[in-house]
Amino acid sequence: MTYGLHVCVSLLLAAASITFTAPVLRAAEPDSLAELRATAEADVDLDQMIGQTIMVGFSGRDEHDQGVSGVRDQLAKGVIGGVVLYPENIVSGEQLRLLTAFLTHANSKLVPFIAVDQEGGMVQRLGPRSGYARYPSARGMAREAKAGTLDTARDRYQAMAKELATAGINVNFGPVVDLSVNPWNTVIARRKRSFGADAETVSTLARTFITAHREANVATVAKHFPGHGSSWSDSHKTLPDIASSWTEAELQPYAALSHDGLLDMVMVGHLYHPRFSDGEKLPASLSANAIHALRADGYIGFKGVVVSDDLEMGAVSERFSLEDRVVKAINAGVDLLVLSNVKSRDPDLGAKIHAIISDGVRDGSIPRARIEAAYRRIAALKQRLMAHELAGRGAATAQ
């Protein structure tokens, strides 16, 4: 009896000891684990938001190519949020549809941007060589419209947009809304990329272009803010100084299209003007003053996605490292960074850009709020694409 009682007492004391000490452990662990979990979740959220701000070019034409499988993996993981297609990615209609389908289904949360430059004329990624129609240049389209009505332009741009949509492309880097005020301009006027020197004509035909694309659920990118049509040099090679040639009229198409609710995205050019620069010959694409001018209420008031021109162009690459270009563009207010990756075809370019931005946020050189704002605008546009809600005036944008 004594032995049995002793055992029972021992067991009761042991149980009491467990009952007494366990709450202390349970109280300490959840707080620390919750903090760690919250930090990890915040990091994942940040990484996903950063990825949406990156769009790159890549090598390859189908899922068996290393460049294609690599970029799809980056889309699936959220390392990047979109891709740009170039002629080397396009062989035929069937091949292109298979390629874009392979990329489009990489991420089920937000559809990736799949973009091309399809202006017509000399800038046309989908063309007769790959089985697609040939479209007039902007200048040619303006001449046709002047000779009659806008019906021809509307029909042609509807056909263009339908081809893009059928090919699985959801972003067209157009229309060009630069005014062709310098007839010797090598990158705009000589290549017939502008609808003309008159702001009203440019605005009218740009409306036709944008409306046709929206009906096909293809987003458009008006370019090149604040205006490349008065420049004397080509930003693909060097930084154009438009300080003495630029005029206020070059902003009118942006103001008119914004007022009509027709701007999905606006591309900021690698152009220098003191009014749109943060100083020291900094181009508009890397300057907060340019983005502030674009977003200012009472004039243009654009609230949508701001896109960089290709950050590998000579105008910026000859003066700034990749890290400087990325950090300056993001801090200036650019939401979507575009890098063609044409020369190097670096399969890790998207990951490198992601790392630069991630490190910048964590060391304080890039405010997290800047990434969050960019993400909201991009996500809002992608949700409209996914819901087929691009068409219509005054489409909502995230602030």
Phi, psi and omega in degrees: 000313182299317179296316181296320179295320179299318179296317180297317179297318179299317180294320178296318179296319179297317179297319179296322179297317179296317180297326183284320187273332185302317181300328179297317180292318181293328181287329183279320187292313183302322180297312181292319179293320179297321179294316178296318181295317180297320179296316180296317179295321178296321178294319178296315179300316180298314180300319179293320179294318179300316181303324182292344181271003188241130176227127184228159169273167183205166178261156176109163184231344179211176188296344180276347179280139183299321181296323180289312181296326180293316182288328176295321179297321178293322176295317182296322182275353180081016178291324176229165182242000181188169180225157175245132179263141177235169184310325181293343178271354190237121179242315182206170179298315181295315179300317182294319179297320178294320180296310183293326177295319179299321181280320184300323184270014179290324185231122185274348184279304179230126180300137177288148169288128172239110194240154172216163168266105181231075182273328191105162181071230185283345180246092186206102184287324175263110184221187183304327181299330180253016174092013181254166183287158173262135181243148180295158173292169177300319179297318178296321179295322179295322178295318178297319180293322180293327182286337181216250180234187178275000184301317181295315179299317180298315180297317182293317181288330173295320177295318179299311182297321179296320177299316180297313181298317180296327179282354180088018180261131184243003177222129173246124176284072179190165010272159169283122178246019173293142175273131182276068185271345176246102184296344179264005179295122188281334186265336180247295186297310183294335179264006175058037185269352181256148176287345179151184182267349182265126185298324181292319178297315179299315181297317182297312181288328176295322176301316180298315178302308185294315181300316179299319180290319179298322178298332178266005181063043174240123180284152182240161181229105178286136185212159003240104183298139003271004177142118182257354187286346180258000184287160177251358179223169186257122182292347173294335185250316184210172183277115178287134175260110184255017185302322184260347184256337185287146177229158181302331181300337182291346176271344187302317178300321179296316180296317182293314181292323177294317179300325180276000180070032186249010179260113173278309179219154176231131178265129178265129185275162174275079187225140180253126170212133183307325181295331184246025183234150175270008176112166176055046177057030178285129182292161180304323183297342181242015187238130178296328180301323179293315181293323177297319179296321180292323185268351187302128176293151178092348175226269179279308174062034182287129182246003183271205187277125175264128185246142174278151163291168183308120183282006175257003180290153185302329182303330180245328184289335181283345183244337187232142175291166178302316180299315180297317180299314183294310183295315180296318181295313179298313181293334178290335181119008175288132181270322186235117181268128180248127176228118187294326181060025186289315185285308186275330186047048180286116182293343182258010184301314180301317180294324179294318179294318178302316181295321178299314181292316180301314178297322180296320179293318184287332178265000174091358181282343173234120178295136177301325181300330179294320178291318181297319180294316179298317180299317181300317181292315180296314180298321180297317179292318180295324178293325175295320176297315182294329180267002183055048183243026179288322186295147177114155182278143172067042179301143185289146176229155178280141179273000000 
